[in-house]
Amino acid sequence: MKSTNPSRIAWLTSAVAGTALIVFTGSGQPGATGQTPRRPVAVKIEDEKPVVTETDHGPIENVQRIQYQAAGPMNVRIATEQGQNLHLSHFPTINIDGQIRPDLESNVEAVKRPLPKIPGARERRGYTSVWTAEDLRWTMTVEVVPTKPATAGAKRQLDSVLVRYQVENKSNRALKVGLRIYIDIYIVDNDGAQFASPTSPALKNRVIDGMQFKDKDLPPYIQVLQRPDLKNPGYIAHLTMDLFEKPNRLVLTRHGFGFNTWDMPAQASMGDSALGFFWEPRELAPGGKRDMGYAYGKGIASKPGGDGHFNVVLGGSFEPGKQFTVAAVVPDAAPGQSLALNLPPGMERVEGKEIQPVPFLAGQEGQSMVLWKARATKLGRFPLQIRSSTGITQTKIVTISKGE
């Protein structure tokens, strides 16, 4: 397993991308006095259509079971499959060098732009919006995502909406940047829905209200209950927070607290609940970035990258007996993702284990790459496959023949 920097990956990819016919020669120099050059071989590389198979986390039911609607460039409304509200309002607030900026809609570059297609990935449902504020470029991505299976062997459902905020400092000076998301809770018919935290040992058997979680005590997700009864809660919404950079703080409170300020107190909901979660301000150097977000819906969202899309890049010599390199470039590795190289008869691995883990670069910039070295033992047509543990198989058809 190896990883490298983005410029190295870009160079490697551009060097061979789109190549349909490559001629590899031997080590001799054609025309050199007293030396007979080796006969070259001709190599044709073709891509088969990527295959999506069942993932190690369970198959995905291809039915959208959550609704969303853009509410201006920076906000989104989320509802059940039947269109019932899961909240009434959603307010992002940014903090730049201690100054509060709720008016994020200045200098909008794009609104509700369709999500780009990813080769080999499933159909993407959602949009992206882009805007700038005080030399900070923000990208908001809204996407329907699969959640963890409700029971062992069950299909994963598309019943949560991922809301992601990526910010880059485009100025030539350092800026302290933070983000707070405020949500006015409303579950189906209850404006005062309360909460549960099943992963918090001291709270797992309680309905909770008017509480603050910070740092290491912040759970990976909380439940929002239509009814304040753990045995008969009605609809249960899940707010999944442990997806990108984890928030520093979560406050369960009453609607109206925290308007026009950064901090907000924990207060009993008193029939009108709300919550806020914070990525506290931290310094971004020029060119620095933060990647923040959450998912909200019926199920507990899986970490991004679950479809495990990747690109395969081949290089080196395919002349029988010589070595070539197989590189799998993973733009957004899923935690725990692994890749397996399957070589047909007539090809053999020289270096690198058959199955290798993909380095997960949480909170870091760049891409991951897994490398193998292999060689052909004869001429012929060879289907070379790489399969991701997340359910994507990429196949390269390598045809090696005698050169002209």
HELIX and SHEET records of a PDB file:
HELIX    1   1 PRO A    6  VAL A   16  1                                  11    
HELIX    2   2 ASP A  215  ASP A  217  5                                   3    
SHEET    1   A 4 LEU A  21  PHE A  24  0                                        
SHEET    2   A 4 VAL A  41  ASP A  47 -1                                        
SHEET    3   A 4 ILE A 392  LYS A 402 -1                                        
SHEET    4   A 4 VAL A  51  VAL A  52 -1                                        
SHEET    1   B 6 LEU A  21  PHE A  24  0                                        
SHEET    2   B 6 VAL A  41  ASP A  47 -1                                        
SHEET    3   B 6 ILE A 392  LYS A 402 -1                                        
SHEET    4   B 6 GLY A 380  SER A 388 -1                                        
SHEET    5   B 6 SER A 338  ASN A 342 -1                                        
SHEET    6   B 6 ILE A 355  PRO A 357 -1                                        
SHEET    1   C 5 ILE A  60  GLN A  64  0                                        
SHEET    2   C 5 ARG A 156  ASN A 169  1                                        
SHEET    3   C 5 LEU A 136  PRO A 146 -1                                        
SHEET    4   C 5 GLY A 126  ALA A 133 -1                                        
SHEET    5   C 5 VAL A 108  PRO A 114 -1                                        
SHEET    1   D 6 ILE A  60  GLN A  64  0                                        
SHEET    2   D 6 ARG A 156  ASN A 169  1                                        
SHEET    3   D 6 LYS A 289  GLY A 297 -1                                        
SHEET    4   D 6 ILE A 236  THR A 240 -1                                        
SHEET    5   D 6 TYR A 221  LEU A 225 -1                                        
SHEET    6   D 6 GLN A 194  ALA A 196 -1                                        
SHEET    1   E 2 ILE A  66  ALA A  70  0                                        
SHEET    2   E 2 VAL A  76  THR A  80 -1                                        
SHEET    1   F 6 GLN A  99  ARG A 101  0                                        
SHEET    2   F 6 HIS A  87  ILE A  96 -1                                        
SHEET    3   F 6 LEU A 175  ILE A 185 -1                                        
SHEET    4   F 6 SER A 273  LEU A 284 -1                                        
SHEET    5   F 6 ARG A 249  ARG A 254 -1                                        
SHEET    6   F 6 GLN A 212  LYS A 214 -1                                        
SHEET    1   G 4 ASN A 311  GLY A 316  0                                        
SHEET    2   G 4 GLN A 323  VAL A 330 -1                                        
SHEET    3   G 4 SER A 368  ALA A 376 -1                                        
SHEET    4   G 4 MET A 347  GLU A 351 -1                                        
END                                                                             
